[in-house]
């Protein structure tokens, strides 16, 4: 039987801790974020004329930054390009070109 409880409240979401009675040594953290404000900002930025030398490519949600730290790819520019070019993350993009 799984027990749930709020572990951490954040401005745009919560982290929920799951404890399983069958595996008491294992904890699972579930992050639930409200990305609506982030998506609105990405859409607003996508409507601006991009600069010639610098183009804003994406708005990166906080939970993605935390994931990058946890998984060890925060300093990996190729991994960030892969994340930005992934069609699943298209709504966070502010510029549609390939990185």
C-alpha positions, 0 to 999 in steps of 0.5 A: 500500500502506497502512502502519499504526503506533501513534501514541499510546496513551491510557487508553481507546484508541489513535490509529493513523497510516496512511501511504499509499505512493501519497499520501506527503503524506497521513496519516490518524489513526484513533482507536479508543476503548473506550467501555464504561466511559463507557456504563456510567457513562451508564447509572448516571447515567440511573438517578438522579432528575434535579434540578429546576433542573439535569439532567445530559444526557449523558456526552461521550467524550474522542474527541468533545471532540477531534473538536469541537475539530478541526472547530471546533464546541467552543464551539457550543451548537447543535452540542452539542445536535445531537450529544446529540439524535442517535439515534446518540448515545443510549447516551451520554445520561443524560436522555432529554428533548430539549435 
